[in-house]
Amino acid sequence: MKKIIALLLACLMVMCLFAGCNNNTPSAEGGSVYYLNFKPEAEQAWLDLAATYTEQTGVEVKIVTAASGSYSDTLTAEMGKADAPTLFQCGNQQGLIDWDEYCLDLTDTKVVKEMTTDDFNLYNEAGELKAIGYCYECFGIIVNKALLAEAGYSIEDIKDFASLKAIAEDIHANAETLGFDAFTSSGLDSSSSWRFSGHLANMPLFYECRDNGVTEQPAELTGAYLENFKNIWDLYINNSATAPADLTSATGDQALEEFGKGKAVFYQNGSWEFANLCTDETKGYMLNAEDLTMIPIYCGVEGEEDAGLCSGTENCWAVNSKASKEDIQATLDFMYWVVTSDEGTQMMADNLGPIPFKSAKTPENSFFAAANEYTTAGNYVVTWAFNWTPNVDDWRAGVVSALAAYSAGTGEWTAVEEAFVNGWAYQYANQG
């Protein structure tokens, strides 16, 4: 009998070793995962990955994707249910203020120990790590190097705002001969305006916050760099085939098509446009990735020749601290598998871009390559200060309205400054 018991114990130890030594094998028993996905464009990829995980482990993984622009409302509704998400998105510090009590402290978890940087993570006032940035994006000015060469210039000629301005104005002045213009349309239609009330506005926000050592949402702004904002906005709208007065009806698709069909050299947008420009044949054009790169948004700030791209994320995972212990463990195991397994890291490289984890695969995206080149060269990263915007939709609407009037010649630049500075103070005082 003792030999039988010993044999059984030995078998049990072997089984435990197999289970414990495979870092990608989940340890949770009886738990399940419910991920409320933030990115509609990655929905099918997450569904496929979840099915693979369930097939390998037997753990149920439910994926629900919020419609574009409705994540906050969907999250609020889903969190009120008995079967609430165990994994959700907490995209910025304001989101963390709203959901802090629902966010598990992730400090000592295995998934965090796989991270290569802390730059994109969110901490609460107590210093607890409540959400982790699982992928990041970058934006700047996308450049068609082939067209730039046709105009007689190279990327190396653009080092700061002065050089960008000189080249853009020369291209615009010779647009009829060249067959293309400098910039795509800076549309202020709702499908496009976020590029300027959010991303372009990040430039004066970033530099002011940097100078003032800001580490949390500021109650007010001075507008110290709004003249630089004017510099780049004027350059955009005065060196394009689209008249400034027509910008209120110019759309995001219009700008994308202008660039995709070779009608402009410069196009302010982000790394997420790579697929639209280089791999999506349904658009009616497909550019060569080697012809494209991304440069910083230069606006005349001292020392900007050492700037890199605007890099950051609103893609931060939080684990529901109100879930059962079994579901929490199942969720942590799933997260770890996603960022360490071949299946998970490949899906993220293909659909989400670079991820800050040790096992990350390199995405085939020339814009991320540019971001890495600037960083490797020692250039500073322009972080996403717009994540601190109070009542973001309302504040941006005020900025867009003022920009539209200014561009059409019916308003003054001072109205843009007021929307920026006074609008920020008002929205800060009245944010929910």
C-alpha positions in Angstrom: 0.0 0.0 0.0 2.8 2.4 0.9 4.4 1.8 -2.6 1.1 2.5 -4.3 0.6 5.7 -2.3 4.2 6.8 -3.0 3.6 6.1 -6.7 0.5 8.2 -6.7 2.2 11.0 -4.9 5.1 10.9 -7.4 2.6 11.1 -10.3 0.8 14.0 -8.7 4.2 15.8 -8.2 5.0 15.3 -11.9 1.6 16.7 -12.9 2.1 19.7 -10.7 5.5 20.3 -12.1 4.2 20.3 -15.6 1.4 22.7 -14.6 3.8 25.0 -12.6 6.7 25.1 -15.0 4.7 26.2 -18.0 4.4 30.0 -17.3 1.7 30.3 -19.9 -0.6 27.8 -18.2 -3.3 29.5 -16.1 -3.4 28.7 -12.4 -7.0 29.7 -11.8 -9.6 27.0 -11.3 -13.3 27.8 -11.8 -12.8 31.3 -12.9 -13.6 33.0 -16.2 -12.7 36.2 -18.1 -14.9 39.0 -19.4 -12.9 41.6 -21.4 -14.7 44.8 -22.5 -12.7 45.7 -25.6 -11.9 49.3 -26.4 -10.9 49.0 -30.0 -13.6 48.0 -32.5 -11.0 47.5 -35.2 -9.4 44.7 -33.2 -12.6 42.9 -32.2 -12.2 39.9 -34.5 -8.6 39.5 -33.5 -9.6 39.4 -29.8 -12.4 36.9 -30.5 -10.0 34.6 -32.3 -7.4 34.9 -29.6 -10.0 34.2 -26.9 -11.1 31.1 -28.7 -7.5 29.9 -28.9 -7.0 30.4 -25.2 -10.1 28.6 -24.3 -9.2 25.7 -26.5 -5.8 25.5 -24.9 -6.8 26.0 -21.3 -10.6 25.3 -20.9 -11.0 28.8 -19.4 -13.9 30.7 -20.8 -13.1 34.2 -22.2 -15.9 36.5 -23.1 -15.1 39.4 -25.4 -17.5 42.3 -25.8 -16.6 45.3 -27.9 -18.0 48.8 -27.2 -19.1 50.8 -30.3 -16.7 53.5 -31.4 -17.0 56.6 -29.1 -19.3 54.8 -26.6 -16.8 53.0 -24.4 -17.4 55.1 -21.2 -21.2 54.7 -21.4 -20.9 51.0 -22.2 -18.5 50.4 -19.3 -20.8 52.2 -16.8 -23.7 50.1 -18.0 -21.8 46.8 -17.9 -20.3 47.5 -14.4 -23.8 47.7 -13.0 -24.5 44.1 -14.0 -23.9 41.0 -11.9 -21.7 39.6 -14.7 -19.5 42.6 -14.9 -16.3 42.9 -17.0 -13.2 41.5 -15.2 -10.9 43.3 -17.6 -11.6 46.7 -18.9 -10.1 50.0 -20.2 -9.0 52.8 -18.0 -7.5 55.2 -20.5 -6.2 58.2 -18.5 -5.9 59.8 -15.1 -9.5 61.1 -15.3 -10.7 57.6 -16.0 -8.7 56.4 -13.0 -10.4 59.0 -10.8 -13.7 57.7 -11.9 -12.9 54.0 -11.6 -10.2 53.8 -8.9 -12.2 51.7 -6.5 -12.9 49.1 -9.2 -9.2 48.8 -10.2 -7.1 46.1 -8.7 -3.6 47.1 -7.5 -1.5 45.3 -10.1 1.9 46.1 -8.6 3.1 42.5 -7.8 1.4 40.7 -10.6 3.3 38.5 -13.1 2.1 40.5 -16.1 3.6 43.7 -14.7 6.9 41.9 -14.2 7.0 41.3 -17.9 6.9 45.1 -18.7 9.8 46.9 -20.2 8.7 50.4 -19.3 6.6 52.1 -16.7 6.0 55.2 -18.8 2.5 54.3 -19.9 1.1 53.0 -16.6 -1.4 54.8 -14.4 -1.1 55.2 -10.6 -3.6 56.6 -8.1 -2.9 59.2 -5.5 -1.9 56.4 -3.0 0.9 55.3 -5.4 -0.9 52.1 -6.4 -0.5 50.7 -9.9 -4.1 50.6 -11.1 -3.9 50.3 -14.9 -1.1 49.2 -17.3 -0.5 50.5 -20.8 -0.4 47.4 -22.9 0.3 49.0 -26.3 1.2 52.5 -27.4 0.7 54.6 -30.5 2.4 57.6 -32.0 1.4 60.6 -34.1 3.1 63.3 -36.0 3.4 64.5 -39.6 3.3 61.6 -42.0 5.6 62.3 -45.0 5.6 60.8 -48.5 9.3 60.7 -49.1 8.9 60.0 -52.8 6.9 63.2 -53.4 9.3 65.1 -51.2 12.1 64.0 -53.4 10.2 65.0 -56.5 10.0 68.5 -55.0 13.8 68.5 -54.5 14.0 67.8 -50.8 14.8 64.9 -48.5 13.8 64.1 -44.9 17.2 65.2 -43.7 16.3 68.7 -44.8 13.5 69.0 -42.2 15.0 69.6 -38.8 12.7 72.2 -37.1 9.7 74.5 -37.8 11.8 76.9 -39.9 13.0 74.2 -42.3 9.5 72.6 -42.5 7.9 76.0 -43.2 10.4 76.9 -46.0 9.9 73.5 -47.7 6.1 73.5 -47.3 5.8 77.1 -48.7 8.0 76.2 -51.6 6.0 73.1 -52.5 2.7 75.1 -52.2 4.0 77.9 -54.4 4.9 75.3 -57.1 1.9 73.0 -56.6 0.5 73.5 -60.1 3.8 72.4 -61.7 4.5 69.6 -59.3 0.9 68.2 -59.4 0.7 68.0 -55.6 0.5 70.3 -52.7 2.3 70.5 -49.3 -0.4 69.6 -46.7 -3.6 67.6 -46.8 -6.8 69.4 -45.8 -7.0 70.2 -42.1 -10.7 69.4 -41.9 -12.7 70.6 -38.9 -15.7 68.3 -39.6 -16.2 66.0 -36.6 -14.6 63.1 -38.5 -11.3 65.1 -38.6 -11.3 67.8 -36.0 -9.9 65.6 -33.2 -6.6 65.6 -35.1 -6.3 69.3 -34.2 -8.3 69.9 -31.1 -6.7 66.8 -29.5 -3.4 65.9 -31.2 -2.2 69.3 -32.5 -3.4 70.9 -29.3 -1.1 68.5 -27.5 1.9 70.5 -28.6 1.2 73.7 -26.5 -0.2 71.5 -23.7 2.9 69.3 -23.6 5.4 72.1 -23.5 3.6 74.1 -20.9 3.1 71.0 -18.7 6.8 70.1 -19.2 8.0 73.6 -18.2 5.8 73.6 -15.1 6.6 70.1 -14.0 2.9 69.1 -14.1 2.2 65.5 -12.9 -1.6 65.7 -12.6 -4.5 67.4 -14.3 -3.8 71.2 -14.0 -6.7 73.4 -12.9 -5.7 76.1 -15.4 -3.4 76.9 -18.3 -1.3 80.0 -19.1 -1.3 79.5 -22.9 2.4 80.0 -23.0 2.9 78.1 -26.2 -0.3 79.1 -28.1 1.8 81.3 -30.5 3.5 78.0 -31.5 0.1 76.4 -32.0 -0.8 79.3 -34.3 2.5 78.8 -36.2 1.8 75.3 -37.2 -2.0 75.8 -37.8 -1.3 78.7 -40.1 1.3 76.6 -42.0 -1.2 73.8 -42.4 -4.1 75.9 -43.7 -2.2 78.2 -45.9 -0.2 75.5 -47.8 -3.0 73.2 -48.9 -5.2 72.8 -51.9 -8.2 73.3 -49.6 -9.2 76.9 -48.9 -9.2 77.7 -45.2 -12.8 78.9 -45.4 -13.8 75.4 -46.5 -12.3 73.5 -43.6 -15.6 73.2 -41.6 -16.9 70.7 -44.1 -13.6 69.0 -44.9 -13.6 65.4 -43.6 -11.1 62.9 -42.3 -11.7 60.6 -45.3 -11.0 63.6 -47.6 -7.5 64.1 -46.1 -6.8 60.4 -46.1 -7.7 60.2 -49.8 -5.6 63.3 -50.7 -2.6 61.7 -49.2 -3.3 58.2 -50.4 -3.6 59.4 -54.0 -0.4 61.5 -53.9 -2.0 64.9 -53.8 0.0 66.1 -50.7 3.4 65.5 -49.2 2.4 66.0 -45.5 -0.5 64.5 -43.5 -0.9 65.0 -39.8 -2.1 61.7 -38.3 -0.9 58.6 -36.4 0.5 55.2 -36.6 -3.0 53.7 -36.8 -3.2 55.0 -40.4 -0.5 52.6 -41.7 -3.0 49.9 -42.6 -5.2 52.4 -44.5 -2.3 53.7 -46.5 -0.2 50.6 -47.1 -2.3 47.4 -46.8 -5.9 48.1 -47.5 -6.5 47.6 -51.2 -10.2 48.5 -50.9 -9.2 52.2 -50.6 -8.3 52.4 -54.3 -4.7 53.1 -53.6 -1.9 51.4 -51.7 1.4 53.3 -50.9 4.7 51.7 -50.5 5.7 51.5 -46.8 9.3 52.4 -47.7 8.1 55.7 -49.2 6.5 56.8 -45.9 7.9 58.0 -42.6 6.7 60.2 -39.8 8.4 63.4 -38.4 7.7 65.4 -35.2 5.2 68.2 -35.2 7.5 71.1 -35.3 6.0 74.4 -34.2 8.9 76.7 -33.4 9.7 75.8 -29.8 13.3 76.2 -28.7 15.2 72.9 -28.8 12.6 71.1 -30.8 15.2 69.8 -33.2 15.7 67.2 -30.4 12.1 66.2 -30.3 10.7 62.8 -31.1 7.2 61.7 -32.1 4.2 62.2 -29.9 3.9 58.8 -28.2 1.5 57.5 -25.6 -1.6 55.5 -25.1 -5.2 55.4 -23.9 -5.0 51.6 -24.0 -4.6 50.7 -20.4 -5.8 47.5 -18.8 -7.5 47.5 -15.4 -8.7 44.4 -13.5 -12.0 44.6 -11.7 -11.3 44.4 -8.0 -14.9 43.7 -7.3 -14.8 40.4 -9.3 -14.5 37.1 -7.5 -11.1 35.8 -6.6 -11.4 33.0 -9.1 -12.3 35.5 -11.9 -9.5 37.9 -10.9 -6.9 35.1 -11.1 -8.3 33.8 -14.4 -8.1 37.4 -15.8 -4.5 37.9 -14.6 -3.5 34.5 -16.1 -5.1 35.5 -19.4 -3.3 38.8 -19.5 0.0 37.1 -18.8 -0.6 34.6 -21.6 -1.5 37.4 -24.0 1.8 39.2 -23.5 4.1 36.2 -23.3 2.6 33.6 -25.8 3.4 33.4 -29.5 -0.3 33.7 -30.3 -0.9 36.7 -28.1 2.2 38.7 -29.0 1.7 38.1 -32.7 -1.9 39.2 -32.5 -0.9 42.4 -30.7 1.9 43.1 -33.2 -0.4 42.7 -36.1 -3.4 44.6 -34.7 -2.3 46.9 -31.9 1.3 47.9 -32.7 4.3 47.8 -30.3 3.7 46.5 -26.8 5.9 47.3 -23.8 6.6 43.7 -22.8 9.7 41.5 -22.9 8.3 39.0 -25.4 7.0 41.7 -27.8 7.2 41.1 -31.6 8.2 43.9 -33.9 5.2 45.3 -35.9 5.5 45.9 -39.6 4.7 49.6 -39.4 7.2 52.2 -40.7 5.8 54.8 -38.4 6.7 52.8 -35.3 10.1 52.3 -36.8 10.5 56.1 -37.1 9.4 56.5 -33.4 12.0 54.0 -32.4 14.7 55.7 -34.4 14.0 59.1 -32.7 14.1 57.4 -29.3 17.3 55.5 -30.1 18.9 58.7 -31.2 18.2 60.2 -27.8 15.4 62.5 -28.8 12.8 63.3 -26.2 9.3 61.8 -26.4 6.5 64.2 -26.7 4.0 62.6 -24.3 0.2 62.8 -24.5 -0.6 65.8 -22.3 -4.1 65.9 -23.8 -5.0 62.9 -21.6 -5.5 65.5 -18.8 -8.2 67.4 -20.7 -11.2 68.1 -18.5 -14.7 67.4 -20.0 -12.7 66.5 -23.2 -15.5 66.6 -25.7 -16.8 70.0 -24.5 -13.4 71.6 -24.3 -12.4 70.4 -27.8 -15.7 71.6 -29.3 -14.9 75.1 -28.1 -11.4 75.0 -29.6 -12.8 73.7 -32.9 -15.4 76.4 -33.1 -12.8 79.1 -32.5 -10.4 77.5 -35.0 -13.2 77.4 -37.7 -14.0 81.1 -37.3 -10.4 82.1 -37.4 -9.7 80.0 -40.5 -12.7 81.4 -42.3 -11.7 84.9 -41.5 -14.7 85.6 -39.3 -12.9 85.4 -36.0 -9.6 86.4 -34.3 -6.9 84.2 -33.0 -7.6 85.6 -29.5 -10.8 83.6 -29.6 -8.8 80.4 -30.0 -6.6 81.5 -27.0 -9.8 82.1 -24.9 -11.3 78.8 -25.9 -8.0 77.1 -24.9 -7.3 78.8 -21.6 -10.6 80.0 -20.3 -12.4 77.0 -21.7 -10.0 74.7 -19.8 -10.5 76.5 -16.5 -14.3 76.4 -17.0 -14.4 72.7 -17.9 -12.0 71.9 -15.0 -14.4 73.6 -12.5 -17.4 71.9 -13.9 -16.2 68.4 -14.8 -18.2 65.5 -13.5 
